[in-house]
Amino acid sequence: MIYFVRFLSSAAWSCFYPFMAIWLNTAVGLSTSAAGIVVGFAIVSNRIGALAFQGLLDRVDRRREIALALACVAVAALLMLLTAAMAITNVFIWVALVVVFGVANSVATISQISYIVQYFREGEHERVLSYENVAANAGAGIAPFVASLILAGAGYWFVALPLLLGVLATASTTLIPHVARSMGLASGGASTLDGVETSPKVIAFLAINFLTMIGYAQFYYVFPTYATERFSSELVGVLFLVASGIIIFTQVYVTALSQRVSRLWRVIVSNLLIGAGCLLLMISAQAQAILFVVVVFIVIGEMICGPLYQAQAVKIWRGRSSVAMAVQTCVWGAAEATAAVLGLLAVARELSFMSFLLGFTACVVAAVGAWVSIALKRPLIGIELEQRSPQVS
C-alpha cells in the first residue's frame, strides 16, 4: 500500500508544478515574471525542504509522519484555491503558499522512501526502491497528462486536483502498517553529519551523484526547450511518455538484471549509457529518430543508478534514512538546477551542444571514478567493492 501512497503523492506534485506558471498567469492574474518567481520558489523548496526539516524527522511513528506531511500538502492546496478564488495577486503571499506546498511534498517524499527503507531488510533495498521509482514515475507520468486535459476550462479550480490527490494520499496512509522509528536516533546519535558521514569517500559519493545527475538533467531540463524550438512540443510530450512507459514496465526487470554485476560496474554502465544519450543529443537535429535511442539510453541508465545510489546513501547514514534521502535529494536538485541554468543559457545562445557535451563529460568522469576504484581495489567513491564470484546461472 505504501507504493499506492507514493503514486498519489507523486501525482499531487506532478499534476500541478508543470502548469503552475500558466495557471498563475491566466487564472490568478500574476504577470509572467511574477509567476516565474513563484514557480522557482516552489521547485527549490520541493528539493531542499526535507533537508531543512531533517532534524524533526525520525522522531515520530513513520506512518504518522507521512500522514502529517500529506495533510500539509492538501492544506496548502486548499489555501491556494481560496487565495485564487479571492483574486489575490500578492507575490509574497503566493511565494509563502507554494513554499509550504513544496516543503510538504519534499518531506512527504523523503518520509515515504524512509518508510520503505525501514520496512524492508538492507539486502532488499535496491529492489524495493526500484518499485518506488515505478510508483513515483507512474504518478509523474499520468498526472500531468490528466492535468493538461482539465487545465483550460478549470479556471482557479485547477488547484483542486492536487488538493484531491493530497486528501486521498493522506487517507491512504491509514492502510499502511506501522514501523518503528529510526534506530539511529534511539541510540543517541546527536549529529547527522559526524564521523563517517563527512569522510572524503562520502564526499566523493555525493560528487558522483552530482555528476550523474548533470548528465541526466540534459534530457529532462534542457532538451525540452531545445527540441520545442527545432521540432515540436508534441514530440517532447511523446518522448516523455515513452520514458515513463519504459520505467513503469521495465524497472523491475532492469534492476534484477543489473544486480548480477557489482555495484561499481553498475555505476560505470549507467553513466556510460547516460553519457552516450547526451552525446547523441548533439546530433539529434540531423536525425530526429535518434531521440528515441536517447530516451532508451538515458532512462535505462537512470533505472540502474537511481535505486543503487539511494540504497548506498542509506548504508552511509545508518539509522538515519531521512537524512540520507534529504541530503541526496538536495545534491540531485543542485545538479539539476546547475544543468538547467547553464543549459538554457547555452540554448538561448544557440550553443546547446556545449550543454550536452557538459553532460557527457560529467558522466564520463563519474564512470572513470568508478573504474579507478575497481582498478585500485579501493572504495574511493564511497561504494565498497564486492568480493563475490560472477553468477553463471
Contacts in CASP RR format, 6 or more apart in sequence:
PFRMAT RR
TARGET T0000
AUTHOR 0000-0000-0000
METHOD contacts of the structure
MODEL  1
MIYFVRFLSSAAWSCFYPFMAIWLNTAVGLSTSAAGIVVGFAIVSNRIGA
LAFQGLLDRVDRRREIALALACVAVAALLMLLTAAMAITNVFIWVALVVV
FGVANSVATISQISYIVQYFREGEHERVLSYENVAANAGAGIAPFVASLI
LAGAGYWFVALPLLLGVLATASTTLIPHVARSMGLASGGASTLDGVETSP
KVIAFLAINFLTMIGYAQFYYVFPTYATERFSSELVGVLFLVASGIIIFT
QVYVTALSQRVSRLWRVIVSNLLIGAGCLLLMISAQAQAILFVVVVFIVI
GEMICGPLYQAQAVKIWRGRSSVAMAVQTCVWGAAEATAAVLGLLAVARE
LSFMSFLLGFTACVVAAVGAWVSIALKRPLIGIELEQRSPQVS
1 172 0 8 1.000
1 175 0 8 1.000
1 176 0 8 1.000
2 112 0 8 1.000
2 115 0 8 1.000
2 116 0 8 1.000
2 119 0 8 1.000
2 176 0 8 1.000
3 131 0 8 1.000
3 132 0 8 1.000
3 134 0 8 1.000
3 135 0 8 1.000
4 135 0 8 1.000
4 172 0 8 1.000
5 66 0 8 1.000
5 70 0 8 1.000
5 112 0 8 1.000
5 169 0 8 1.000
5 172 0 8 1.000
5 173 0 8 1.000
5 176 0 8 1.000
6 112 0 8 1.000
6 132 0 8 1.000
6 135 0 8 1.000
6 136 0 8 1.000
7 135 0 8 1.000
7 136 0 8 1.000
7 138 0 8 1.000
7 139 0 8 1.000
8 139 0 8 1.000
8 165 0 8 1.000
8 166 0 8 1.000
8 168 0 8 1.000
8 169 0 8 1.000
8 172 0 8 1.000
9 70 0 8 1.000
9 73 0 8 1.000
9 105 0 8 1.000
9 108 0 8 1.000
9 109 0 8 1.000
9 112 0 8 1.000
9 165 0 8 1.000
9 166 0 8 1.000
9 169 0 8 1.000
10 109 0 8 1.000
10 135 0 8 1.000
10 136 0 8 1.000
10 137 0 8 1.000
10 138 0 8 1.000
10 139 0 8 1.000
10 140 0 8 1.000
10 143 0 8 1.000
11 139 0 8 1.000
11 140 0 8 1.000
11 142 0 8 1.000
11 143 0 8 1.000
11 165 0 8 1.000
12 70 0 8 1.000
12 73 0 8 1.000
12 77 0 8 1.000
12 105 0 8 1.000
12 143 0 8 1.000
12 162 0 8 1.000
12 165 0 8 1.000
12 166 0 8 1.000
12 169 0 8 1.000
13 46 0 8 1.000
13 73 0 8 1.000
13 102 0 8 1.000
13 105 0 8 1.000
13 162 0 8 1.000
14 139 0 8 1.000
14 140 0 8 1.000
14 141 0 8 1.000
14 143 0 8 1.000
14 144 0 8 1.000
15 143 0 8 1.000
15 144 0 8 1.000
15 146 0 8 1.000
15 147 0 8 1.000
15 161 0 8 1.000
15 162 0 8 1.000
15 165 0 8 1.000
16 23 0 8 1.000
16 77 0 8 1.000
16 101 0 8 1.000
16 147 0 8 1.000
16 159 0 8 1.000
16 161 0 8 1.000
16 162 0 8 1.000
17 39 0 8 1.000
17 42 0 8 1.000
17 43 0 8 1.000
17 46 0 8 1.000
18 144 0 8 1.000
18 147 0 8 1.000
19 144 0 8 1.000
19 147 0 8 1.000
19 148 0 8 1.000
19 151 0 8 1.000
19 158 0 8 1.000
20 35 0 8 1.000
20 38 0 8 1.000
20 39 0 8 1.000
20 42 0 8 1.000
20 98 0 8 1.000
21 32 0 8 1.000
21 35 0 8 1.000
21 36 0 8 1.000
21 38 0 8 1.000
21 39 0 8 1.000
22 35 0 8 1.000
22 151 0 8 1.000
23 151 0 8 1.000
23 155 0 8 1.000
23 158 0 8 1.000
23 159 0 8 1.000
24 30 0 8 1.000
24 34 0 8 1.000
24 35 0 8 1.000
24 36 0 8 1.000
24 38 0 8 1.000
24 39 0 8 1.000
24 94 0 8 1.000
25 31 0 8 1.000
25 32 0 8 1.000
25 35 0 8 1.000
26 155 0 8 1.000
27 84 0 8 1.000
27 154 0 8 1.000
27 155 0 8 1.000
27 156 0 8 1.000
27 158 0 8 1.000
28 83 0 8 1.000
28 84 0 8 1.000
28 87 0 8 1.000
28 88 0 8 1.000
28 89 0 8 1.000
28 94 0 8 1.000
28 156 0 8 1.000
29 87 0 8 1.000
29 89 0 8 1.000
30 38 0 8 1.000
30 89 0 8 1.000
30 91 0 8 1.000
30 94 0 8 1.000
34 89 0 8 1.000
34 91 0 8 1.000
34 94 0 8 1.000
37 91 0 8 1.000
37 95 0 8 1.000
38 91 0 8 1.000
38 94 0 8 1.000
38 95 0 8 1.000
38 98 0 8 1.000
39 98 0 8 1.000
41 95 0 8 1.000
41 98 0 8 1.000
41 99 0 8 1.000
42 98 0 8 1.000
42 99 0 8 1.000
42 101 0 8 1.000
42 102 0 8 1.000
44 337 0 8 1.000
45 98 0 8 1.000
45 99 0 8 1.000
45 101 0 8 1.000
45 102 0 8 1.000
45 103 0 8 1.000
45 106 0 8 1.000
46 102 0 8 1.000
46 103 0 8 1.000
46 105 0 8 1.000
46 106 0 8 1.000
47 106 0 8 1.000
47 329 0 8 1.000
47 330 0 8 1.000
47 332 0 8 1.000
47 333 0 8 1.000
47 334 0 8 1.000
47 336 0 8 1.000
47 337 0 8 1.000
48 106 0 8 1.000
48 329 0 8 1.000
48 330 0 8 1.000
48 333 0 8 1.000
49 102 0 8 1.000
49 103 0 8 1.000
49 106 0 8 1.000
49 107 0 8 1.000
49 326 0 8 1.000
50 57 0 8 1.000
50 103 0 8 1.000
50 106 0 8 1.000
50 107 0 8 1.000
50 109 0 8 1.000
50 110 0 8 1.000
50 322 0 8 1.000
50 325 0 8 1.000
50 326 0 8 1.000
50 329 0 8 1.000
51 326 0 8 1.000
51 327 0 8 1.000
51 329 0 8 1.000
51 330 0 8 1.000
52 103 0 8 1.000
53 103 0 8 1.000
53 107 0 8 1.000
54 110 0 8 1.000
54 192 0 8 1.000
54 322 0 8 1.000
54 323 0 8 1.000
54 326 0 8 1.000
55 192 0 8 1.000
57 65 0 8 1.000
57 107 0 8 1.000
57 110 0 8 1.000
57 111 0 8 1.000
57 114 0 8 1.000
57 322 0 8 1.000
57 323 0 8 1.000
57 326 0 8 1.000
58 114 0 8 1.000
58 181 0 8 1.000
58 182 0 8 1.000
58 184 0 8 1.000
58 185 0 8 1.000
58 319 0 8 1.000
58 320 0 8 1.000
58 321 0 8 1.000
58 322 0 8 1.000
58 323 0 8 1.000
59 181 0 8 1.000
59 185 0 8 1.000
60 181 0 8 1.000
61 178 0 8 1.000
61 179 0 8 1.000
61 181 0 8 1.000
62 111 0 8 1.000
62 114 0 8 1.000
62 115 0 8 1.000
62 118 0 8 1.000
62 178 0 8 1.000
62 179 0 8 1.000
62 181 0 8 1.000
63 115 0 8 1.000
63 173 0 8 1.000
63 176 0 8 1.000
63 177 0 8 1.000
63 178 0 8 1.000
63 179 0 8 1.000
65 107 0 8 1.000
65 111 0 8 1.000
66 108 0 8 1.000
66 111 0 8 1.000
66 112 0 8 1.000
66 115 0 8 1.000
66 173 0 8 1.000
66 176 0 8 1.000
67 170 0 8 1.000
67 173 0 8 1.000
67 174 0 8 1.000
69 104 0 8 1.000
69 105 0 8 1.000
69 107 0 8 1.000
69 108 0 8 1.000
69 111 0 8 1.000
70 104 0 8 1.000
70 108 0 8 1.000
70 166 0 8 1.000
70 169 0 8 1.000
70 170 0 8 1.000
70 173 0 8 1.000
71 170 0 8 1.000
72 100 0 8 1.000
72 103 0 8 1.000
72 104 0 8 1.000
72 107 0 8 1.000
72 108 0 8 1.000
73 101 0 8 1.000
73 104 0 8 1.000
73 105 0 8 1.000
73 108 0 8 1.000
73 162 0 8 1.000
73 166 0 8 1.000
73 169 0 8 1.000
73 170 0 8 1.000
74 163 0 8 1.000
74 166 0 8 1.000
74 167 0 8 1.000
74 170 0 8 1.000
75 100 0 8 1.000
76 97 0 8 1.000
76 98 0 8 1.000
76 100 0 8 1.000
76 101 0 8 1.000
76 102 0 8 1.000
76 104 0 8 1.000
77 101 0 8 1.000
77 159 0 8 1.000
77 160 0 8 1.000
77 162 0 8 1.000
77 163 0 8 1.000
77 166 0 8 1.000
78 163 0 8 1.000
79 97 0 8 1.000
79 100 0 8 1.000
80 94 0 8 1.000
80 97 0 8 1.000
80 98 0 8 1.000
80 101 0 8 1.000
80 159 0 8 1.000
81 156 0 8 1.000
81 157 0 8 1.000
81 159 0 8 1.000
81 160 0 8 1.000
81 163 0 8 1.000
83 93 0 8 1.000
83 94 0 8 1.000
83 97 0 8 1.000
84 156 0 8 1.000
84 159 0 8 1.000
85 156 0 8 1.000
88 94 0 8 1.000
101 162 0 8 1.000
106 329 0 8 1.000
108 169 0 8 1.000
109 325 0 8 1.000
109 329 0 8 1.000
110 322 0 8 1.000
110 325 0 8 1.000
110 326 0 8 1.000
110 329 0 8 1.000
111 322 0 8 1.000
112 132 0 8 1.000
113 129 0 8 1.000
113 132 0 8 1.000
113 310 0 8 1.000
113 321 0 8 1.000
113 325 0 8 1.000
114 182 0 8 1.000
114 321 0 8 1.000
114 322 0 8 1.000
114 325 0 8 1.000
115 176 0 8 1.000
115 179 0 8 1.000
116 128 0 8 1.000
116 129 0 8 1.000
116 131 0 8 1.000
116 132 0 8 1.000
117 125 0 8 1.000
117 128 0 8 1.000
117 129 0 8 1.000
117 314 0 8 1.000
117 321 0 8 1.000
117 325 0 8 1.000
118 179 0 8 1.000
118 180 0 8 1.000
118 182 0 8 1.000
118 321 0 8 1.000
119 128 0 8 1.000
119 177 0 8 1.000
119 179 0 8 1.000
120 128 0 8 1.000
122 314 0 8 1.000
122 315 0 8 1.000
125 307 0 8 1.000
125 310 0 8 1.000
125 311 0 8 1.000
125 314 0 8 1.000
126 255 0 8 1.000
126 259 0 8 1.000
126 307 0 8 1.000
126 308 0 8 1.000
126 310 0 8 1.000
126 311 0 8 1.000
127 252 0 8 1.000
127 255 0 8 1.000
127 256 0 8 1.000
127 259 0 8 1.000
127 307 0 8 1.000
129 306 0 8 1.000
129 307 0 8 1.000
129 310 0 8 1.000
129 311 0 8 1.000
130 251 0 8 1.000
130 252 0 8 1.000
130 254 0 8 1.000
130 255 0 8 1.000
130 303 0 8 1.000
130 307 0 8 1.000
131 251 0 8 1.000
131 252 0 8 1.000
132 307 0 8 1.000
133 247 0 8 1.000
133 251 0 8 1.000
133 303 0 8 1.000
133 306 0 8 1.000
133 307 0 8 1.000
134 247 0 8 1.000
134 248 0 8 1.000
134 251 0 8 1.000
134 252 0 8 1.000
137 244 0 8 1.000
137 245 0 8 1.000
137 247 0 8 1.000
137 248 0 8 1.000
137 251 0 8 1.000
138 244 0 8 1.000
138 248 0 8 1.000
140 244 0 8 1.000
141 240 0 8 1.000
141 241 0 8 1.000
141 244 0 8 1.000
143 165 0 8 1.000
145 241 0 8 1.000
146 161 0 8 1.000
147 158 0 8 1.000
147 161 0 8 1.000
150 158 0 8 1.000
150 161 0 8 1.000
151 158 0 8 1.000
154 160 0 8 1.000
154 161 0 8 1.000
182 319 0 8 1.000
182 320 0 8 1.000
182 321 0 8 1.000
182 322 0 8 1.000
183 319 0 8 1.000
184 318 0 8 1.000
184 319 0 8 1.000
184 320 0 8 1.000
185 319 0 8 1.000
185 320 0 8 1.000
192 317 0 8 1.000
192 320 0 8 1.000
192 323 0 8 1.000
196 202 0 8 1.000
196 316 0 8 1.000
197 316 0 8 1.000
197 317 0 8 1.000
201 379 0 8 1.000
201 380 0 8 1.000
201 381 0 8 1.000
201 382 0 8 1.000
202 316 0 8 1.000
202 382 0 8 1.000
204 380 0 8 1.000
204 381 0 8 1.000
204 382 0 8 1.000
205 312 0 8 1.000
205 313 0 8 1.000
205 316 0 8 1.000
205 381 0 8 1.000
205 382 0 8 1.000
205 383 0 8 1.000
206 327 0 8 1.000
206 328 0 8 1.000
206 331 0 8 1.000
207 381 0 8 1.000
208 267 0 8 1.000
208 309 0 8 1.000
208 366 0 8 1.000
208 369 0 8 1.000
208 370 0 8 1.000
208 381 0 8 1.000
208 383 0 8 1.000
209 309 0 8 1.000
209 328 0 8 1.000
209 331 0 8 1.000
209 332 0 8 1.000
209 335 0 8 1.000
210 331 0 8 1.000
210 332 0 8 1.000
210 334 0 8 1.000
210 335 0 8 1.000
211 271 0 8 1.000
211 335 0 8 1.000
211 362 0 8 1.000
211 363 0 8 1.000
211 365 0 8 1.000
211 366 0 8 1.000
212 270 0 8 1.000
212 271 0 8 1.000
212 274 0 8 1.000
212 305 0 8 1.000
212 309 0 8 1.000
212 335 0 8 1.000
212 362 0 8 1.000
212 363 0 8 1.000
212 366 0 8 1.000
213 331 0 8 1.000
213 332 0 8 1.000
213 333 0 8 1.000
213 335 0 8 1.000
213 336 0 8 1.000
213 339 0 8 1.000
214 335 0 8 1.000
214 338 0 8 1.000
214 339 0 8 1.000
214 358 0 8 1.000
214 359 0 8 1.000
214 362 0 8 1.000
214 363 0 8 1.000
215 274 0 8 1.000
215 275 0 8 1.000
215 278 0 8 1.000
215 298 0 8 1.000
215 339 0 8 1.000
215 358 0 8 1.000
215 359 0 8 1.000
215 360 0 8 1.000
215 362 0 8 1.000
215 363 0 8 1.000
216 274 0 8 1.000
216 298 0 8 1.000
216 302 0 8 1.000
216 336 0 8 1.000
217 335 0 8 1.000
217 336 0 8 1.000
217 339 0 8 1.000
217 340 0 8 1.000
218 278 0 8 1.000
218 281 0 8 1.000
218 298 0 8 1.000
218 339 0 8 1.000
218 343 0 8 1.000
218 355 0 8 1.000
218 356 0 8 1.000
218 358 0 8 1.000
218 359 0 8 1.000
219 243 0 8 1.000
219 277 0 8 1.000
219 278 0 8 1.000
219 281 0 8 1.000
219 294 0 8 1.000
219 295 0 8 1.000
219 298 0 8 1.000
220 336 0 8 1.000
221 336 0 8 1.000
221 339 0 8 1.000
221 340 0 8 1.000
221 343 0 8 1.000
221 344 0 8 1.000
222 339 0 8 1.000
222 340 0 8 1.000
222 343 0 8 1.000
222 344 0 8 1.000
222 346 0 8 1.000
222 347 0 8 1.000
222 352 0 8 1.000
222 355 0 8 1.000
222 356 0 8 1.000
223 236 0 8 1.000
223 281 0 8 1.000
224 236 0 8 1.000
225 344 0 8 1.000
225 347 0 8 1.000
226 281 0 8 1.000
226 347 0 8 1.000
226 352 0 8 1.000
227 235 0 8 1.000
227 236 0 8 1.000
227 239 0 8 1.000
227 284 0 8 1.000
227 291 0 8 1.000
228 236 0 8 1.000
229 347 0 8 1.000
230 285 0 8 1.000
231 288 0 8 1.000
235 288 0 8 1.000
235 291 0 8 1.000
239 291 0 8 1.000
239 292 0 8 1.000
239 295 0 8 1.000
242 292 0 8 1.000
242 295 0 8 1.000
243 295 0 8 1.000
243 298 0 8 1.000
243 299 0 8 1.000
246 295 0 8 1.000
246 296 0 8 1.000
246 299 0 8 1.000
246 300 0 8 1.000
246 303 0 8 1.000
247 299 0 8 1.000
247 303 0 8 1.000
250 300 0 8 1.000
250 303 0 8 1.000
251 303 0 8 1.000
254 300 0 8 1.000
254 303 0 8 1.000
254 304 0 8 1.000
255 303 0 8 1.000
255 304 0 8 1.000
255 307 0 8 1.000
258 266 0 8 1.000
258 269 0 8 1.000
258 304 0 8 1.000
258 308 0 8 1.000
260 390 0 8 1.000
260 391 0 8 1.000
261 269 0 8 1.000
261 390 0 8 1.000
262 374 0 8 1.000
262 385 0 8 1.000
262 386 0 8 1.000
262 388 0 8 1.000
263 308 0 8 1.000
263 312 0 8 1.000
263 383 0 8 1.000
263 384 0 8 1.000
263 386 0 8 1.000
264 370 0 8 1.000
264 371 0 8 1.000
264 373 0 8 1.000
264 374 0 8 1.000
264 381 0 8 1.000
264 383 0 8 1.000
264 385 0 8 1.000
264 386 0 8 1.000
265 370 0 8 1.000
265 374 0 8 1.000
266 304 0 8 1.000
266 305 0 8 1.000
266 308 0 8 1.000
267 305 0 8 1.000
267 308 0 8 1.000
267 366 0 8 1.000
267 367 0 8 1.000
267 370 0 8 1.000
267 381 0 8 1.000
267 383 0 8 1.000
268 367 0 8 1.000
268 370 0 8 1.000
268 371 0 8 1.000
268 374 0 8 1.000
269 301 0 8 1.000
269 304 0 8 1.000
270 300 0 8 1.000
270 301 0 8 1.000
270 302 0 8 1.000
270 304 0 8 1.000
270 305 0 8 1.000
270 306 0 8 1.000
270 308 0 8 1.000
271 301 0 8 1.000
271 305 0 8 1.000
271 363 0 8 1.000
271 364 0 8 1.000
271 366 0 8 1.000
271 367 0 8 1.000
271 370 0 8 1.000
272 363 0 8 1.000
272 364 0 8 1.000
272 367 0 8 1.000
273 297 0 8 1.000
273 298 0 8 1.000
273 300 0 8 1.000
273 301 0 8 1.000
273 304 0 8 1.000
274 297 0 8 1.000
274 298 0 8 1.000
274 301 0 8 1.000
274 302 0 8 1.000
274 305 0 8 1.000
274 359 0 8 1.000
274 363 0 8 1.000
275 297 0 8 1.000
275 298 0 8 1.000
275 359 0 8 1.000
275 360 0 8 1.000
275 363 0 8 1.000
275 364 0 8 1.000
276 297 0 8 1.000
276 360 0 8 1.000
277 293 0 8 1.000
277 294 0 8 1.000
277 297 0 8 1.000
277 298 0 8 1.000
277 360 0 8 1.000
278 298 0 8 1.000
278 356 0 8 1.000
278 357 0 8 1.000
278 359 0 8 1.000
278 360 0 8 1.000
278 363 0 8 1.000
279 356 0 8 1.000
279 357 0 8 1.000
279 360 0 8 1.000
280 290 0 8 1.000
280 293 0 8 1.000
280 294 0 8 1.000
280 297 0 8 1.000
281 291 0 8 1.000
281 294 0 8 1.000
281 356 0 8 1.000
282 353 0 8 1.000
282 356 0 8 1.000
282 357 0 8 1.000
282 360 0 8 1.000
283 290 0 8 1.000
284 290 0 8 1.000
284 291 0 8 1.000
284 294 0 8 1.000
309 328 0 8 1.000
310 325 0 8 1.000
310 328 0 8 1.000
312 382 0 8 1.000
312 383 0 8 1.000
313 324 0 8 1.000
313 325 0 8 1.000
313 327 0 8 1.000
313 328 0 8 1.000
314 321 0 8 1.000
314 324 0 8 1.000
314 325 0 8 1.000
316 324 0 8 1.000
316 382 0 8 1.000
317 323 0 8 1.000
317 324 0 8 1.000
317 327 0 8 1.000
339 355 0 8 1.000
339 358 0 8 1.000
339 359 0 8 1.000
342 355 0 8 1.000
342 358 0 8 1.000
343 352 0 8 1.000
343 354 0 8 1.000
343 355 0 8 1.000
343 358 0 8 1.000
346 352 0 8 1.000
346 353 0 8 1.000
346 354 0 8 1.000
346 355 0 8 1.000
347 355 0 8 1.000
369 380 0 8 1.000
369 381 0 8 1.000
370 381 0 8 1.000
370 383 0 8 1.000
372 380 0 8 1.000
373 379 0 8 1.000
373 380 0 8 1.000
373 381 0 8 1.000
373 383 0 8 1.000
373 385 0 8 1.000
374 385 0 8 1.000
377 385 0 8 1.000
378 385 0 8 1.000
379 385 0 8 1.000
END
